[in-house]
Every structure is written in C-alpha cells, then in structure tokens.
C-alpha cells in the first residue's frame, strides 16, 4: 500500500456544537489537510498535549505508553485505510509481528501524540478525503462522507432551519444513500 505520512496540525470546535471538534492533520509538506471529526473530550486531551505546560505523566494515555514501551521493543504505526459510514477505518499496526488492532481515528491521533507513533493514510484515500491546506484559518472543510449519520441529521435540521435548502438536499441525499446501503 502506498501511504502518506500525516502530522497533527490543530483542533477546533464545530461552530454551534461545543460537543464536537475537528482534528486537522496535514501531509509532511503541508500542502493537503485531512479533517477528522471527534468528540469534545478527545479534542481537549489533544489540546492538553499541545499546550506549553507539561502534561501529568500519570494520566492514562501516558501510563499505558510507559507500560507498552517497558514490555516491548516493537515498532508501531497508525494506518488509516478506508472510510465507511462516516467513520475512518484506523488500525495500530505492529511492524514486527504484523498484528493490527482497530482504533477510533481521534483516539489514534491522541495515541500518536503521546507515544510518538507515526500516522499514515493510503495515498488513494488521502487524495479522496483531503483538501488543500489552509493554515490556521477559522473554518475547515470536512468531506460529507466523514460525518456520522447522527451528525448529518443534526446538520440537516440546522440547514432547514436556516433555509439553506441546497445544503439540506445534499445532506438528505447522503443520509438516504447510507440508510439504503446498510
């Protein structure tokens, strides 16, 4: 599999919904960016680790990484391989044993930061899901297929309430497509 290395760029809240955040990852050249939807608590944990203040080494992610590094010399990678029903398919891959374990995309970003594990995405998926890198602007673009059905339904309601019928139509079509496919 041809793959692209990703690095964490920033975390932002979705306007109008403080419970959901967006994690932005970029390629190494910072020409393309990938957006991952996450829960607020994960975005807060990531922000903690981006802060200039040191993070308490007794927090769960740091403790688990300490245990892992004490008990293995294995080399790990995080691989984003696909997107299904608004969720990225992500795995922690052990390069020594070839074992892999599924993980939520947002948790994988946090794990990458805590354990210094590189994140990769298949080049094909990166081309499909990424947009041109915009830097630290206030808005980010999230592909509609990277949003869960409950989030799509909430966005549909807001689009109708604000009389944005073109967006509402696109959201409705995506919801219907996914429900038909499942």
Secondary structure by P-SEA (a helix, b strand, c coil): cbbbbbbbcccccccccccbbbbbbbcccccbbbbbbbcaaaaaaaaaaacccccccccaaaaaaaaaaacccbbbbbbbccccccccccccccccccbbbbbcaaaaaaaaaacbbbbbccaaaaaaccccccccccbbbbbcccccaaaaaaaaaaaaaacaaaaaaaaaaaaaaaaaac
